[in-house]
Amino acid sequence: MVTLTPVPVTLPKDKVPTKKDIRDIIGTFFVNEWPSVDPTTLNMSYNASYSNAHCFVERPTPATGVPAEPLKVFLKFHNDSLGVLEAFKDLAPSKQEESTFCYEYGRLGLGAKLYGFFKTQDGTLGRVDEFLDARNLEPEDVEDTKIRADIAKGLAAFHVLQPSLGKNKVDSYYEATIGGLKKYHRMDKLKALGKEGAVDMDNMIDYDFGTKLQKVVDRMESMRAKLGWCIHDVQFMNVMVKNNPKEGESKVALIDFEFVMQNYRAFDIGGHFMQKMFKWFDEDNKIARCKKYTEEEKRHFCEEYTRQWNQLTGDSDNVDQVFLEAEYGYLLAITFDIHNMLCFMCVEGDKDPLNLRGLQKLFEEFQSQYSKLEMNE
């Protein structure tokens, strides 16, 4: 378990750290060069978000000698975003468990190294991580065979991890999700919010996602779909494309493990296919302006995934098996997003038309895939 380290910093009431705060936090873990850095010389970019605020920091290159400590680091400040998602509060890892997971993942060379897990004097939890010279994955990127293959191999390597994190029962995840979906089924408050946002949500709110999700889970069980450590939140902002990868190194790195739990591996694979259609942090439209994953692209992804899975596990899975699992995983991932968006909508009174239209698109995708797999029969 990663040690929680107190830092001599009290954040302002708005929780936005000053440059001195940042210097002092980093200086707790890098004690030779960082503590003497003049805070005014720091290049710092702070971004607040609903889930976790984050901060990129760079210090000047020393005038003499080769720096012994990183010049650039990445800080994450945790918010209690799971407080809204009540259904998963006993399933998702704690912030300390998440940090331990990140530390173990980084030590394998698969992602960013974790330098420290801290708590400020005002009680804010956060991490100091390695800075990745990378950008967020864009929907068009997965049309590049190299990037698509590296994502597939990255997910396979992630799914077969053996972290110290205690395993949850997959049944518990679906009991929580199905229970949550049933809670929002036919809820008048959600229908009213839809109307206030000028998006008619009645058909979606009246749709019995809970019962249909149970049928999908039963199908997964009957086909003996395989389990693994899943990220769950596989939206493209959580896949980084490296700007200058070393020769032979993967072009991508996976980040944000707030919802890491055991689940069907198909959840992440199908979820990745589905997320190509969305840009959740776009200010103009949550629905990406691009074509869906093609059948050929899905097959190629599953080929690369299967090869990596078999190499790491010694299994002899075939591509058709993984592809079929992913087709059902597409539905599993959609219900995760729908559940979370309905929960946020209910708790926060969200009626943003862009969010509502994105939610409606998820509904349409679920209906289409459910019908395609002949689940209505």
Beta strands, then each sheet from edge to edge (+ up, - down):
strand 1: 4-6
strand 2: 43-47
strand 3: 52-58
strand 4: 72-78
strand 5: 114-119
strand 6: 125-130
strand 7: 134-136
strand 8: 227-230
strand 9: 239-242
strand 10: 252-254
strand 11: 261-264
sheet 1: 1+ 5+ 6- 4+ 3- 2+
sheet 2: 7+ 9- 10+
sheet 3: 8+ 11-
end
